[in-house]
Structure formats: C-alpha cells, structure tokens
Amino acid sequence: MIIPIRCWSCGKPIAHLWEEFKEKVENGQDRKKVLDDLDVERYCCRAMFLGQVDLIDTTAHFKKV
C-alpha cells in the first residue's frame, strides 16, 4: 500500500524516490530508464518499485471496525 522506507532485502533507503518515480512513469517514461536515472541498481530495490501497488485510495473508503 505505501512504499516501505527501506528495501526489505538490503536495507537501502528508497521511499524518498517513490514520488519522483511515480511522477515520471505517469508522464510516459520507461520504468527501466527512470530507475536507472534514480540510481536504483540492485534488483531487490528495483523489485520494490516495480511490485508496488498503490491501494491507499481504495482502502480509505472502508471504515475501521
């Protein structure tokens, strides 16, 4: 739902890159090129970005019981 602050595998801080990544991908840039430009080199960190599904807006509709 929300990008983790650090990569689960290697511990590198990645959350500060999420907004820029999301913005560039929505503008039509290639995901691989965006990750290369952001210096995200490790495959574990790249998987964190590529596997992220933004569901916070969907879950906000439900009430907490």
N, C-alpha and C positions, 0 to 999 in steps of 0.2 A: 504494500500500500504506500508506504513512504520509504524513500531510498534510505538504506542504512548509512550511518555516519562513516563507518569503516567497512572495508571489504571483509567478508566473513572468513575468507581463506588466509589472506596475507596481512590484513590489518591496516592497509594503506587508507588514509582518509580520502573519501570520494564524494561525499554528499555536497560539497561546495561546487562540484562540477555539474550537478544534475540539471539545474535551471538552464545553464548555457547549452548543454547537450540537447535538452528537450526543445528549446527555442530554435536551435539550428536545424534539428530534424524536422520540426513542423514547417520550417521555411523551405524544405525540399532538399537539403543537403544529404549526401550519402552518410549513413551511420558510421561506416568504417573510417571515412575521411575525418569526420567530426571527432571520433575517439583518438585518431592519430594526432589531430591538431591539439587536443586537450592533454596529450602525453599520457594517455591511458594505455600502457603497453602490455601489462600482464593479462593473460587470458581469464584469470579468475575475476579481475576487476571489470574487464570488458563484459563478462557474462552477467555481472551485477547490473550493468546498464541495459544490456540487450534483453535480459529476462524480467525487467521491471515492468509491472502493470500498475498504472495509476488508478486505484479504485477508491480513493478518499472521497470523491464526489458521490459515488454510488453508495457507499456505506453511510454517508452523512444523512441520507434520507430516513434511516431507521432510528427508532428511539431506543435508548438504553433501558433495559428492563430491570 
